[in-house]
């Protein structure tokens, strides 16, 4: 796997609808996982909301999720940059996390995620939100 940089949308509870729309328009393969699929600590009513969706349309990759329960997105803050890669990219992505988050605010330090990766989030000093995901392989 090569490291990738992709847009990541935070939808307002309608991520499935949004991503199905984009899949219909762009074609490709849509993979969807819910909060329930990952055993996330959410209410029964929220288990079917989308924790992660990824559309791969012949090299065009778009990712999205619904927000964490009780944390609706704010217009303008609902698009992040996702930096991801495999175990061979760990050093590069860990260094990128450190460098890009300098002067910003780390909202989730790099650490083990329930889906078997190392994951972290931050807002850089320019107000841009980033997600870093490193597959363990």
BELCOR-V506363 format. One record per backbone hydrogen bond with DSSP energy under -1.0 kcal/mol. NH is the residue of the N-H (numbers start at 1). CO is the residue of the C=O. If there is no record, write none. Layout:
NH:CO / NH:CO
This chain:
4:84 / 6:82 / 8:80 / 9:63 / 10:78 / 11:65 / 18:14 / 19:15 / 20:16 / 21:17 / 22:18 / 23:19 / 24:20 / 25:21 / 26:22 / 27:23 / 29:56 / 31:54 / 33:52 / 35:49 / 36:47 / 38:34 / 39:36 / 40:35 / 42:40 / 46:43 / 49:46 / 51:33 / 52:33 / 53:64 / 54:31 / 55:62 / 56:29 / 57:60 / 60:57 / 62:55 / 63:7 / 64:53 / 65:9 / 66:50 / 71:68 / 77:74 / 80:8 / 81:129 / 82:6 / 83:131 / 84:4 / 85:133 / 89:86 / 90:87 / 93:89 / 94:90 / 95:91 / 96:92 / 97:93 / 98:94 / 99:95 / 100:96 / 101:97 / 104:101 / 105:123 / 107:121 / 108:121 / 111:119 / 113:117 / 116:113 / 118:134 / 119:111 / 120:132 / 121:108 / 122:130 / 123:105 / 124:128 / 127:124 / 130:122 / 131:81 / 132:120 / 133:83 / 134:118 / 135:85
